[in-house]
C-alpha cells in the first residue's frame, strides 16, 4: 500500500473517531438534568428563533449556491468549450467535478453550523441548571457542549478534504477541485458569519441601550423584548457563524498546502494529511482530558487545555517526521524536519498571538483597567482609550504573522534547488496548517463562550439565585476572554493561510501559462490592484456595521413601542410578557437583507479587478487585501473584546459598579465594540479567504479576458 493511501486511511479513521467523540459528548450533555419549567420555555424560544433564522438564511444561500454551481459548471476551471479535445461527457467532467466539489463544500460547512446550534441550544440549559450545583458541573456542561462543535467541524473538514482529494487527485493530477471545495466552504462561511454577526449585534446593542442605559434594568431581564433575540444571536453568530468561519480557514489552509505540495514534490502530500490528522488527534485528547476543580479558574482551565493540546501536537508531528525521515527515506530526507519546523513555528506564533490578545482583553490586565478608569470621565474617553489600545494590540500579532511567514519561508526554501520560491511558499502553507492544527480545541473554547453567555441569561430569567448567577458570570467572563484569544488565533491563522493562498494562486496561474515570478509594486497595473484590494476590507466592514446600525435602530423603535403599549411590561407585572418574536423577526429580516450586499461586494470587486488588470492586478489586489484586512480584523476584534470586558469589570463593582456614570460609559463602549468584535472583525478574514479562492478559480478566465 502506498504512503498516500496510508495517509488517507489514517485521516479518515481519526475523522471518524472525532465524530464518535462528538456523539458521545452530545449524549453526555443531553443526559444532564434540566427540570426548571421557565428555563425550558425560554430555551425553546431561543432554539426556535435560531433554527428559523438558519432555515431562512440557508434558503437564500441555497439559491446563491445554485447560481454559482451553474457558473462554475460553465466556466471553471476553464470555459467548458475550451476543455481539451475530448468529445461528449469527457469534456464536461473537469468542470462538473469542480462544481460538485463546490456544492459539497457548502453542504459540509452548513452542516457544521447546524450541528453547533443544535447542541448549543441544549448545552446552555444544562449549564444554567448545573450552576446551582457548583462551578465544575456548569463549566463541564458548557465546555463539552462546545467540544461537540469543535470535534464535528474539524472532523468534517478533514473528512471532506480527504475524500475530495482522494477521489480527484489520481484522475486530474492537481488540486484545483479541492480549491472548489474550499470556495464552497468559504463562500457559505462569509455569508453565515456576516449574517449571524449582523443578527447578534442588532439584538445585543438594542437590548443594552434600552435596557441598561435607558431603564437601568439587568442585562438579561425578561421584560426586555430584545433579550431572546440577543440569546438567539449568540447561537447564529458566535456558534454557527464562527464554526463555518473556522471550517473555512482549516479547509483553505489544507487546500493551499496540497496545491503547493503538488507543484513542489508530490512526496509531501502524505505529510500534509498526517500533520493535519495529528492536530485533530491532539484536540481529541485535549478535549477529553479538560477539567476544572470545584473552585477552579475557568479561564485557566480553558487555556491549560489549549497548551496541553499544543504539547501533544508537538510530539505527534515529531514522531511522524521521524517516521518519514528514518523509516521511509533512511535518514536522508532531512527536508521533512524543515517542514516540521515551519509547522511548529506557525503553531507557536499562534499561541503568542493568543497571549498578546489575552493581555489586551483580559479583565485582570492593565489595558482593561485603564479603559475602565477612563470611563469615569465619560463615553468619549472610553472610546478613545479603547481604540488606542486596540491599535496597540495589532502590532505583536502582525509582527508574529510576519515572523512566522518569513521564518517558515527561510526554513523550507532550501529543500528545493530548482524551485526555492515554491518551497518557501509551501513552508508558509505548512505554518498555516500548524497554526490551525489545534483548531478542534480552539472551536471548543470558542463555542463554550456563547453557551455560557446564554446560560447566564437563563439563570437570571429562571431566578436560580445569586450564587448560580455569580458562577455563570465567572464562566461568561472566561468565555469572553478566551473568545477574544480564539478570534486572534483564527485571524492570525487566516493571515498565514491567505499568504499561502497567494502562493497557490501564483502556482495555479503559472500552470495555466501566466508566467508570474513576483509582484513589482512599481508596476502600475499591480499598484492599481493593490490600492483597490486595500480598500475592500474597509468598505466591507462599513457595509456590515451600517447594516447593524440600521437594523438596531429598527429594533430599538420596536422595544420602545412594546414598553409604551403593553400595560404592566415596564413594571414587571406577573403574567405580562413582551412580544419576543417581533424582535427576532426584525433581526432576521434585516440580517438577511444586509449580508447579501456585503458578500457580493467583495466577490464582484475581485472579478472586476481581474477583468481590468488580469492576473498581475489580482496579485496586487490580494497583497493589499491581506495586509489591510489583517490589520482591521485584529484591531476590531481586540478593541471590541477590550470594551466588552471593561463593561464586565465595572459591573463587578469597580469604579462605581452597575448604574454608575462609568458603567453607562462602559456600556456605550461595549455597544461600539459589539459590531467590531462580532460582526466586522471576524468576517474580514473570511472575506480575504473568499477573494483569494475566487482569484485562483478564475485565473484562467483573467488570463484570457482582461483590458490590460
PyMOL commands that set and color helices and strands:
alter all, ss='L'
color gray80, all
select helices_A, chain A and resi 3-31+37-75+80-82+89-130+135-172+176-214+227-264+266-289+298-328+335-361+366-375+379-413+420-435+439-461+466-511+524-565+580-651+654-656+661-697+699-704
alter helices_A, ss='H'
color red, helices_A
deselect
rebuild
show_as cartoon
